[in-house]
């Protein structure tokens, strides 16, 4: 199937600092493209892959699960670490959950992580019914374009495929159990009003990770897809400053070790 216009993956060859960006469930790289381009313009090496089953038609997601989505970002991370001396991982929504699992499993290979409205669990009655519903109903209404800024749309599906949603539910449980293994510096930005992911998810993540260098930022003017919303520039600026701070620390530590 052809990729939806705007949903294409994005890559930029820059310097020795690399950033992997992970998009959300039923979304596409379009939701993170401005962020990726902002980083690329500042000389960083950037990888923004299209997750399997995404960016074409929702029926294609029915054939994929969390193992496929995670395998894609894991492969991209390994390629980045082979090319760059310092690597960061950023994620939005489900991409935040993918980021957390990468951090838990790859340890020191990741210098720091940035999460925007990260998903930790699926709340309410419907997720509990997914084991049965996925056999009865193929899809439910979509979750794309939860954006406060007028006239801005997210390139994503207008339906949520329930087989994929069931897989996502299993994945969030897995990642929640791995949170204590996350030790990297963490910048977490979450919207005060989010109609897709409960803000309680961010609080749980912050309470369970083992990271000691943690910064929490509340986004006052954006909904779920904050990277396309009113607070986008704040996200971009803060994440770049986060990279700069940690990269300079690494240089200082390397110099002192060398001396």
Helices and strands as residue ranges (DSSP letters): E 10-12, E 17-22, H 30-41, E 45-48, H 58-61, H 66-83, E 86-92, H 94-106, G 107-109, E 112-116, H 125-136, E 139-141, E 159-161, H 162-178, G 179-181, E 185-191, H 200-208, E 214-219, G 226-228, H 232-258
